[in-house]
Structures are given as structure tokens and as C-alpha cells.
Amino acid sequence: MTGCPPTTSPCGLRVQLRLAAAVPSCADRLAVDLQLPGRGVTAIFGPSGAGKTTLLRAIAGLSAAQGWVTLGGQSWQSPQHQLPAHRRRIGYVFQDCALFPHLTVRGNLRYAARRAGDGAPGFDAVVESLELGQLLDRRPQTLSGGERQRVAIARALLVGPALLLLDEPLSALDPERRHQLLPYLDRLCRDQALPVLYVTHRVYEVARLADYVVELRQGRVARQGTVRDVLPHLRGAHEEPGALIEAQVVEQDARWGLLRAAFAGGALWVDGRLGQPGAYLRLQVQARDVSLSRDPEARSSLLNRLPVTVEALDGPGDGPDQLVRLRAGSTPLLARVTRRSVAELGLCSGDQLWAQIKAVAVLR
């Protein structure tokens, strides 16, 4: 980190921080230099101990760190001054919800609304957007984990934050409740005209929600960029790597119940129940669902075939499979094939191939 103040964006979040604990550990060391978008979702991704929560706490002013934090041209921190946490206009959702157990849902939300600044959303609008109307008279201990998190998110929004921090909001939930809450988060993050920092260690959540990604390792930025460019490089525990494609529906095949969604690298057929002509879709293609061929005329039951270029081959490792990094136009794509297939096809960087795609997941 330099000793000079960073250049600031009039609308984005600028973070240049260093934190060193007396007893060093991965979670307590932090040295980052970030220029983040002024709206949309930035995923802070990494394994346990990477420094994700430490970064959020430092931005919020809850952990002491040296450096600069600015948002929308307003300085929250510099070597000369430190804006207190309660004046930083931050909505913070913790992993454990941290609701007041002696208050009803209504009481928890009214407490936040009384602290709201100018431009805060209305109580009724937030309750409606997160479908909390039937929960208002209940206490937190009677709610499911997913319901408690919806209340925690609503409470964070009602203070009228300039920045929303979500620290692994789904980590304490079982898979079923995670999937129940994801649509709320999806709609919330797209509707809010403010930056959202979303901490997670799950690749699927990054693919579903993020616009921009920062990958942390041992308190340092390992990689950052748009979700489309960074997602193929992320590795989550027990998660298959994949690529993200943002496409527009250009054709509806009512006879076979399909939609054709076009993007810069071609077009894909997807389930016709998932959109209408003109709609924009976020698609995920996992590496295991992509096979490769040198023959453009090869007959197959697979409808989705794209011309691709081999960018690189990952190291083979100890197993029988190998990841092949591809580009379909300007869009990154991954294929997981056997090392024997790599040898028989004679794959090299720069090769022109055909990718055959077995399945496409429509995320939104």
C-alpha cells in the first residue's frame, strides 16, 4: 500500500486499508486497494480466514485499520480523521441476524426506522418487498432462520444506508432455506440504487447475485473484476466450476417449449418457461456439462453447440480430468474433460473447437 491518498470516484466505493494484528493470523491481516462500483452487488469471495469479515468490519469502522475509505466522494476515513461507525450510513447484516429478542418484528423494524436519515425507504415499502406483513407481530425466536434474515435485511434497509454490507447472510441456513431466501436477495440487490458488499464462500451465490467480484486470500486481493470474467476462476468447496453468460431471449419455439437466448459468443436453447422474447437471462454453464469436438458436423442430441477457442489448459492434477479454458466470442467458458480426451484431441492453446453443452441453468 502506498503512502499517498487514493484517487476517488464521485460515485463509487474506494477502499485502501491495512490492518495488522499483534498476533498475526489470516483473518487479522488485511492489505487491500479497491475501487468498487457505486451500485450493484460486489461479492467478497474466499475461504474461511481469507479476511472477508475483517474487510467489512474495517469499512464499517468497527475494526481499526490504517488507510482510506471514501464513498461517493465523501471521506469516511483517512490518516487525518476517522468517521465514527454510527455516522457512516451503513446497513450491516450479520451472520446471526442480531435481532432484539424482546421486540416483535414490528418493534425491530420501527427501531431502525427511527434512526433513518434522509432518503430512507418507507416502512410499508420495505415490509412489502420482503413479504414481512404476516410476521410483524411475532418475536424473532418464533421465526425460521430465513425469516429472521429477511427481518435483519429489512432493518438494515430502513436506516437508509449509503452502503449495505451482507456478511454471509445464508451461511447459517440449510440448503432448502438458502434457496427460499435467494430470490428475495436477488430482487433486493437489483432494486436498490446503492452499493452492496456481499460476503460468501459459495460460488453459486456469486453467480446468482454478483455484478463484480473480489477474491480474497490471506487478507490480500487475489483477483477482482466483473462476475463474468472472475467466476470461471473461483473454486468453492464441493462446487463444480462454471461460467456465467448474460443473454437476451431472441426466439420462442412454442412447439418444443424452448427459448433461444443470444449473447456475444452465440446462442443457447433453454427452457421456454423461464422467460419471454426480449427478456434478459443470467445463465450458468458448469464445466462438467461441456464436451468438446473438432468436427462441426458431428451429429448429437445436444442442441447447444458453440464455436470456441482454447485459451489455456489447467494443470492435469492427480485425477483423470482436466479443465480446459475456452472463449466463445468474448465470453469465458470452461470444459471438464478427461486427460485422455485432451491427448486424443491434441488440444493446445489457440485451437478452434466446438463446445457441446449438455445443460444450462437459468439463474434469473
N, C-alpha and C positions, 0 to 999 in steps of 0.2 A: 504494500500500500504506500502511495506517495504521501508526502507531507503537504501537498497543495490541495486547496479545496476543489472538489469536482465541478465540472460544468453541469449546469442544471437545465432540465427541460421545463417549459412553462406548464406542462400538464402531467408529466409522468412522475414516477417514484424513483428517486436517486438515493442509493444506499452505498456508502463506503465505510465499512466498520471493521474494527479489530478488537477482539476480546481474548484475553489470556488469563486463565485461572491460575491460582497459586499452585494447585495440584493439577497438572495438565491431564486432560482426557479428551477423547474425540468430541464429546458433546460440549466441552467447555472451551475449545479452541475455535476461533472464528476469524477469518480474514476474507472478506468479500468486497467486490466492487461491481455494483449492478446498476443498470439503467433499465427500469421496467416500465411497461405500458401504463398509461393513465387511466385505462378502464379495461374490463375483461378479467379473465382468470389467469393468474400466473401460478403454476404448480411448483411447489418446492419439494423436489423428489429426492429420496435417498434412503439408505437402510438406517436402522436404529443406531444412534451415536454419530450420525453424519453432521449434526448441528442444526437440524431443521427448526426445532422448537427454540433453540438458543437464538437463532436469527430472528424469529418472530418476536421473542421477548425483548431483544435489543432494539428492534424497530419500534416496539410499543413503549420503550422507555422503562421496562420492568427489570432489565438486566443492564448493568453498567458496561459500556463499551466505548472505545475511542473512535472518533471519526465524524462523519457527516450523515445526516438523514434529511432529505428535502422531499416535499410532496407538492406538486403544482406550483413550484416556485417559492413555497413557504418553508423556511428553515425550521426543522424540529430539533436539530442537534448540530453542533459544530464544536471545535476545540474551545471556543469562547463562551458558548452558552448551551444549556440543556433544558429544553421544554419539558415540564413535568408530564408524566404519563396521562394524568387526568385532563390535560389540555391538548392532547394530540388528536382528538376527534377520531378515535379508533374504536371499531366494534370488534371484540375478541371473543371467539367461541372456542372454549377449551374442550379437551377430550372428554372430561367428566361432566360437562354441562354447567356445573356450578350454579344451579338454581337455588333460590331461597326456599328451604323445605317448609317453613312456617307460613308461606304465602301461597295463595292459589295461582294458577296460570295467569289469571287476570291481574292479580297483585304483582307478580313478577314483571309482567309487561308494562303495567302502569308505572312501576318504579323506574324503568328505563325511559318511558315517555316523559316523565317529569324532568329528566336530565337532558332532554333533547335540545339541540341547537337549531339555528335557522336552517330551513330546507329539509328538516326531518320528515320522513313519510308519515302519513296519518295512521292512527291506531287501527281503524277498521280496515284500511287497505292492506296492512301487513298481516292482520289476522286472516283476512280472506285469501291472500296469496299463499299462505302456508296452511290453510284449511284448519284453523285452530278454534273455530267458533264453538264447537261442541266440547272443547276441553277447558274452556275459560274458568269454570267453577271447580275444577279438580286440582288436587295438590300434586306436586312433582312425583311423590313416592307412589302414586297410583297410575302413573303413565308408563308406557313401554319405553324402551331405550330410544327408538326412533322418534316417538312423540316428544320426549324430553329434548332431543336435539333440535327438533323443529321449534320448540319454545325458546331454546337458547339462541337460535339463529334470529328469530323474531325479536328477541330482546336486544340483540346486538344491532339490528337494523333500526330500531325505534329511537336510538340515541342520535340518529342522523350522522353516521360516520363518514369521514372522507376516505377511509381505508378500512376494509373488512378483512380480518385475519381469522382463518379457519384452521385450527390445529388438529389434524386427523379426526374430523368430526364423525367418521364412520368406524373408527378402529375398535370401539367397544361393542359394536353391534354384530349379531350373527348374520350370515350371508343373506337370509331372507329379508331381514330388516334393512340391511345395507341397500338392497335393490329397491325396497319400498321408498327409501329416503332419496335415492339418487335423482328421480325425476323432479323433486322439489328443489334440490340443489341446482340441477340443470337449469330449470326455469328461473330460479332466483339469480344465478350468476349471469344469465343472458339479459335479464331485465334491468339489473342495477347499473346505473351510469357512474360507477366508481371502480377503482382497482380492488381486486380480491386476491389475497395470497392464500393459497390452499396447500397445506402440508399433507403429504401422503407418501406411503411406500408401495402403493399398488399402481401398477402400470395401467390397469383398466380404468381407474378413476382419472388418471391423467388423460387417457384417450377420450373419455366421455366428457370431461368438463373443461380442460385447459385450452387456452389460446397460446400461451407462452410457457416455457419450462425452464427451470433452473435445477440442475442436478448437483447436489452437494455430496462431497466425500471428505470426511475428516475435517469438516469446517471450511473447506475450500470449494470453489466453483469448478466442477469437473467439466461441465458442458452447459450451454444455455442457447436458446433460440426458439423459433416457432415450434409448436407441437408437431407439425408435420415433419420438420427436419430432425427433431430430437428424439421423437418416440421410437424410431427403429433402433436406437442405441441403448434404450433403457432395459434393465434387467430387474424383474421382480421375482421374489421367491415363489416358485411353483407356478409361474405365469409364462405362457408362450409369448415370445416377442412378436411384434407385428408392426404394421404400417397404417397410417391414417390417410384417408382420401376424402376430400371435401368436394362433393359433386352436385350437379343440378339435374333434376329429372327432366328429360327431353322427349320421352316417348312412353306411352302406356299401351301395353299389349293385353287388352281385356280378355282375349281368348285364352291365353295361358296364365293370366294373373300375374304379370310381370311388369316392372318398370325398367327403363333404360336410363341410367344416370351417367352423365358425361362429365369428364374432368380433363385437365391439361394433357394427360397421358393416354386418353382413350375413353372407353365407356364400359360400364358394368351392368349386367342384369341383376335386379334384386326383387324381393318380394313385393308384389303390386299393392299389398295392403298398407304399405308403410309410407305412402306419400302420394302427391298429385303432381301432374305436369307443372313445371316451374318451381317446384319446391327444392330447397337445398337440403342435402342429406350429409351427415357425417358418417363415414363408413370405416370399418376396421377390417383389415385383411391380415390374418395371422400367418406366420411363416410356414407352419405345418400344412396350410391349405393351399400352398402354391407349388406346382410342379413345373418343370422346365423342358422345353423341346427345341431342337434346331429345325424341325420340319414345320413350316407354316400350314401345310395341308393335312397334317395328321388328324384323322377322324377321332372324335371323342364325344362323350356325353356331356362334357363340360361346356357351358355356354360362354363363359368368360375367358377370353384369350386376348392378351395384350402384347404388343411388341415391346421388348425391354432391352436394356444394355446392362451388361455386368459391370458393376463399379469395383467390387472387391470381394474376396473370399476370406471369411474369418478363419482363424486357425482351426485345424480339424479337431483338436482336443483328443480325449481318450475314447469317446463313444463312436458309433457308426455314422453319425450325422454331421453335417457341416452347414453353416449359414452362408448363403450367397446374397450379397447386397446388390440390388438392382435399381435401375431408374426407368420408370415409364414416363417418357417426356421429362418433365421437371419433378415428378413425384417419386419419392423413395419407396421402395418395395423390398420385402425380404422373402427368401425361399429357404426352407429347410429340406435338404435332400441328403441322400447317403453319400458317403465319401466315394463309394464305388461309382455312383452316378456322376459325380464330379469328374472322376478319372475317365469313365467311358465317353462322356460328352466332351472331354478335353477342355473344360471350362477355364477361361482366362479373363482377366480384366479387359474390358473393351468389346467382348463378344456380343453379337446381336442375336437374341433368342426370342422365343415365345413363352410367356408365362401363362399357364393354365390355372385358373383359380377355382377351387372346389367350393368355397363358402365365403360369403360376405356378410359381416354383422353390421346392421344398421344401428348406430349408437343414438342418433337423433336426426 
